[in-house]
Amino acid sequence: MTALSSTGDGAPAVSRIFLTTLLSLALLLAWDHSGLDLWAAHWFGSATGFPLEDHWFWRGTLHDDIRWLPWGVELALLAAIARPFGAMRQLAVERRVQLALTTLISLLVVSTLKLHSLTSCPWELHEFGGTVAYVSHWAWGVHDGGSGGCFPAGHASAGFAFLGGFFAFRHALPRTARRWLAGALIAGLVLGLAQQVRGAHYMSHTLWTAWLCWASAALVDSIIGQMVSQRPSPAQARVPAL
């Protein structure tokens, strides 16, 4: 997904977002079909497991130490609806609601899918010293014999959930929107990579988390945009009905 240089709510911007969503989905499905997940997992793991699974940086700094950070940021975004700060002072109240709501929805979508997932993590596979046979996350209802709950990548959502900032800011502050987009993508990819290094996720898990957060944000943006477009302008509101 690439940054979009949109400055408003017009049809061209909506079309670009729609096409970006479809194109990224097609690329993601192609990755799934390629079977490259296992190939990439072998970069960091072997028959003896994943040597960096408990490394102080990959597990300590990039996992345990920031586990609750996204929820703290979400609380700040909720508070900013009533008391905006920073660039959010330049957002209309419905856009501040959109930003907080989109982030919350993205986090809940990913965590809910993980809760019902039967896919186990790479570190449980036979070829990495575990006891589980590899089963694609597309094999719905098929147990792989492991603990499951590994799809999509929940930790990466701590970054990707904030993709909604791009949609909330793009209408009034396009430069800020692009910064939010870049920051969310970088944070999500770094956190996803940390889990892949440890053997906790496949690359597809991280990519699916990014797409789900993007699609959730685009859907909320569409709904909020329709609500804003149907709201009468101040001039219209002052004209008495005949």
C-alpha positions in Angstrom: 0.0 0.0 0.0 1.4 3.3 -1.0 0.8 6.8 0.2 -2.1 8.6 -1.6 -1.9 12.3 -2.3 -5.5 13.1 -1.6 -6.7 16.5 -0.4 -10.4 16.0 -0.3 -13.4 13.7 -0.4 -13.9 13.7 -4.2 -14.5 10.7 -6.4 -10.9 10.4 -7.7 -9.6 10.1 -4.2 -12.2 7.5 -3.3 -11.4 5.6 -6.5 -7.7 5.6 -5.7 -8.3 4.2 -2.3 -10.6 1.5 -3.6 -8.1 0.5 -6.3 -5.3 0.5 -3.7 -7.3 -1.8 -1.5 -8.1 -4.2 -4.3 -4.5 -4.2 -5.6 -3.0 -4.8 -2.2 -5.5 -7.7 -1.7 -4.5 -9.2 -5.0 -0.8 -9.0 -4.1 -1.5 -10.5 -0.7 -3.4 -13.4 -2.2 -0.5 -14.0 -4.6 1.9 -14.2 -1.6 -0.4 -16.7 0.1 -0.5 -18.8 -3.1 3.3 -18.7 -3.6 4.1 -20.7 -0.5 6.8 -18.2 0.5 5.8 -18.2 4.1 7.8 -21.3 5.0 10.7 -20.1 2.9 10.9 -16.8 4.8 10.5 -18.6 8.1 13.6 -20.6 7.4 15.6 -17.4 7.3 15.4 -17.3 11.1 14.6 -20.9 12.2 16.0 -24.4 11.7 15.3 -27.9 13.0 16.5 -26.8 16.4 14.0 -23.9 16.6 14.4 -20.1 16.5 17.5 -19.0 18.3 16.3 -15.4 18.7 12.9 -16.4 20.2 13.8 -15.1 23.6 16.3 -12.5 22.6 16.2 -9.4 24.8 15.6 -7.0 21.8 13.1 -9.0 19.7 11.1 -10.3 22.6 11.9 -7.8 25.4 12.0 -4.4 23.7 9.8 -5.0 20.6 7.2 -7.3 22.3 6.9 -7.4 26.1 7.8 -3.7 26.7 5.3 -2.3 24.3 2.4 -4.7 24.7 0.0 -2.1 26.2 1.3 0.9 24.3 -1.4 0.9 21.5 -4.2 0.8 24.1 -2.6 3.7 25.9 -2.5 5.7 22.6 -6.1 4.6 21.9 -7.2 6.1 25.3 -5.4 9.4 24.3 -7.3 9.4 21.0 -10.6 8.9 22.8 -9.8 11.7 25.2 -8.9 14.0 22.2 -12.5 13.8 20.9 -13.5 16.2 23.7 -10.1 17.8 24.4 -8.1 17.8 21.1 -4.3 18.4 21.2 -1.7 18.9 18.5 -2.8 18.5 14.9 -6.1 17.1 16.1 -7.2 20.6 17.0 -7.5 21.2 13.3 -9.8 18.2 12.8 -13.6 18.4 12.9 -15.1 16.5 15.8 -16.4 13.7 13.5 -12.9 13.2 12.2 -11.6 12.9 15.7 -14.3 10.3 16.4 -13.3 8.6 13.2 -9.6 8.4 14.2 -10.4 6.9 17.6 -13.1 4.6 16.3 -11.0 3.3 13.4 -8.1 2.4 15.7 -10.3 0.6 18.1 -12.1 -1.3 15.4 -8.8 -2.4 13.8 -7.5 -3.7 17.1 -10.7 -5.6 17.8 -11.0 -7.1 14.3 -7.5 -8.5 14.5 -7.8 -9.8 18.0 -11.2 -11.4 17.3 -9.9 -13.3 14.3 -6.9 -14.5 16.3 -9.2 -15.7 19.1 -11.0 -18.0 16.6 -7.9 -19.0 14.5 -6.8 -22.6 14.3 -3.5 -21.7 12.8 -0.4 -22.4 15.0 2.8 -20.4 15.1 5.9 -21.4 13.1 7.8 -22.4 16.3 5.4 -25.3 16.7 6.1 -26.9 13.4 8.0 -30.2 13.0 10.6 -28.7 10.8 11.4 -26.1 13.5 11.7 -28.6 16.4 8.0 -28.7 17.3 5.2 -31.3 16.9 2.8 -29.6 14.4 2.3 -30.2 10.7 2.0 -27.1 8.5 -1.6 -26.2 7.6 -2.5 -23.1 5.6 -4.6 -20.5 7.3 -7.0 -21.0 4.3 -7.8 -24.5 5.5 -10.7 -23.3 7.6 -11.9 -25.7 10.2 -8.7 -27.9 9.9 -6.8 -28.3 13.1 -3.0 -28.6 12.7 -2.6 -30.2 16.2 -1.1 -27.1 17.8 -2.4 -24.4 20.1 -3.7 -22.2 17.3 -4.6 -18.6 17.7 -1.7 -17.3 15.6 -3.5 -15.7 12.6 -3.4 -12.8 11.8 -0.4 -11.1 13.6 -1.8 -9.4 16.7 1.4 -7.6 17.7 1.8 -6.0 14.3 -1.7 -4.4 14.8 -0.1 -2.2 17.4 1.3 -0.2 14.4 -1.1 -1.0 11.6 -4.2 -0.1 13.6 -3.2 3.6 13.3 -3.5 3.6 9.5 -6.8 5.2 10.2 -5.0 8.4 10.9 -4.3 8.7 7.2 -8.0 8.7 6.4 -9.0 11.0 9.2 -6.3 13.7 8.4 -6.3 13.4 4.6 -9.3 15.7 4.2 -7.9 18.7 6.0 -4.2 18.0 6.6 -2.8 15.8 3.7 0.8 16.2 4.8 0.0 15.0 8.4 -2.0 12.2 6.8 1.0 11.0 4.9 3.1 11.1 8.0 0.6 9.0 9.9 0.5 6.5 7.0 4.3 6.2 6.9 4.6 5.9 10.7 1.9 3.3 11.0 3.3 1.2 8.1 6.9 1.4 9.5 5.8 0.5 13.1 3.6 -2.4 11.9 6.3 -3.8 9.7 9.0 -3.6 12.4 6.7 -5.2 15.0 5.7 -7.9 12.5 9.4 -8.6 11.6 10.2 -8.9 15.3 7.6 -11.7 15.6 8.8 -13.4 12.5 12.4 -13.4 13.7 11.2 -15.1 16.9 9.1 -17.7 15.0 5.8 -16.3 16.3 4.3 -15.5 12.9 4.7 -16.0 9.2 5.1 -13.0 6.8 1.5 -13.5 5.5 0.2 -13.0 9.1 1.7 -9.5 9.2 0.6 -8.6 5.7 -3.0 -9.7 6.4 -3.0 -7.6 9.6 -1.9 -4.6 7.5 -4.7 -5.2 4.9 -7.4 -5.8 7.5 -6.5 -2.5 9.3 -6.4 -0.6 6.0 -9.7 -2.0 4.9 -11.4 -1.3 8.2 -10.1 2.3 8.1 -11.3 2.7 4.5 -14.8 1.4 5.4 -15.1 3.7 8.4 -13.9 6.7 6.3 -16.6 5.9 3.7 -19.3 5.9 6.3 -18.1 9.1 8.0 -17.8 10.8 4.6 -21.4 10.0 3.7 -22.6 11.3 7.1 -20.6 14.6 6.5 -21.8 15.0 3.0 -25.4 14.7 4.0 -25.1 17.2 6.8 -26.6 20.6 5.8 -24.1 23.5 5.5 -24.3 26.4 8.0 -25.9 28.6 5.2 -28.5 26.0 4.5 -29.3 25.5 8.2 -30.1 29.3 8.5 -32.7 29.2 5.7 -36.2 28.6 7.1 -38.1 25.8 5.5 -40.9 27.0 3.2 
